[in-house]
Amino acid sequence: MSNALYTHFERHAHGEGLKGSSTHYCPGCGHGLVHKMLAETLDELGVADRTVTVSPVGCAVFLYYYMDTGNTQAAHGRAPAVAVGHKLANPDSIVVSYQGDGDLASIGLTEIIHSAQVGLPITVIFVNNAIYGMTGGQMAPTTLPGQRTATTPGGRGRMEGPPLRVSEMLASLDGPVYIERVALYDQKTRKRARQAIKKALLHQVEGRGFALVEVLSECPTHLGKSGQEAEAWVRDEMTKVFPLGVYKDETRDPWWDRPKPSFESEPLDEILARAAKSKFSETPPPFATELDPEDISLKLAGAGGDGAQTAALLLTKAAVRSGFDATHIPSYGPESRGGTSYADVHIAREEVHSPAAPNPHVLVAFNAPSVEKFAPTVRPGGVIIYDSSVVSTPPTRTDVKIHPVPMSEIAVELGQRVVKNMVALGALQAATGILPAATLVKVLNESLAHKCALIPVNDHAFDWGMRAVRDHITHLD
């Protein structure tokens, strides 16, 4: 027996009786044979001790019962992503993603496509038996036309679409170096399957790139056939839809020479010291306790293009720079321009516990729909700041402070309509004192370092926003 296979399967029902030396697979299933080929090849190449096999949900879920290698269990369909993570974390490892057709070609289709296109040297063994075997025999992406399954009792028809040919699809990508489809129905095809598995692993051992071997395998249980009948079905029916052969085989020079990453963490005191240096002051400014003693929530809302998201992000950065904890959750409409957009911001003295702001202390609204939708949600005692240039019907709340500010008019007067969000930040600072004006302006200027010409107009916009609140300016003459 191969050294890469356990001599006694202790994990299979505790290895009691015959189960200690037999697999859990149904009689005639191809998985056991592929396991044997894989293990023998790992031994032959001398890499079993540095191999990690990754198996997700499906009939191969218990691969770790039998393979004496490193093993990782992945979520359904996510084995390629986990395999890429293993390869990056330990570049010298040999990583094998072992997947069935329901897993790889259905829920895991995105993962296999992108992993293949990245082209890191990992090996994928793709066992295609044209059925969801483990979960009850439902139709899989590779189920043949006319094939009866638990979910296509009348046979796979036009409404279910044609089978998905994974090898052909992946071979069209630039990332893979080697793609081949093989079978197990006679001695000749088994020999070819073992050769293909070895070649795929060699591409990884030599650091040449991504390789996948698709294995057409028998599932006698869900086909309702004997082992020999299932082999004949694969030979006579499956190969018509999934022709055997090499679909991609490129000659590439070895390129994988990645140093092992360091996982050493910095001492906590060094991290905290560096974070302290990044703040504008050694001690946080006074917290705006008149709004809340510990955690202030804000909602900034407007049409797409009004700048609510930018203003929210700048506010969050300024809060962090001031020594507070802060969070920013954007919510975009269906369009970048014209669709609704809002952002929830929290600024906490110590720690934000919930980043959403369904009932904010402060609302900054850039248009009428935002006032209509969110003004009723502001907490009693809170603050509403809105653009009086475009909102003709102000909020009617009597239990909150309301500040109409002609944001758009001021921005147009300054010659840059896009700076109305900076007018809003100035108004917010004047109305609440939530953060020092100097900190907000500093963060604003840093964000515009690549657009120096806009810094003066944004500074003027911020100052005008503060003046509008202080002097109760609601319209420009």
Buried (B, 14 or more C-beta within 10 A) or exposed (E): EBEBBBEEBEBBEEBEEEBBEEBBBBEBBBBBBBBBBBBBBBBBBEBBEBBBBBBBBBBBBBBBBBBBBBBBBBBBBBBBBBBBBBBBEBBEBBBBBBBBBBBBBBBBBEBBBBBBEBBBBBBBBBBBBBBBBBEEBBBBBBBBBEBBBEBBEEBBEEEBEEBBBBBBBBBEBEBBBBBBBBBBBEEEBBEBBBBBBBBBBBBBBBBBBBBBBBBBBBBBBBBEBEBEEBBBBBBEBBBEBBEBEBBBBEEEEEEBEBEEEEEEEEEEEEEEEEEEEEBBEEEBBEBBEEBBEEBBBBBBBBBBBBBBBBBBBBBBBBBBBBBBBBBBBBBEEEEEEEEBBBBBBBBBBEEBEEEEBEBBBBBBBBBBBBBEBBBEEBBEEBBBBBBBBBBEEBBEBEEBBBBBBBBBBBBBBBEBBBBBBBBBBBBBBBBBBBBBBEBBBBBBBEBBEEEEEBBEBBBBBBBBBBBBBEEEBBEEE
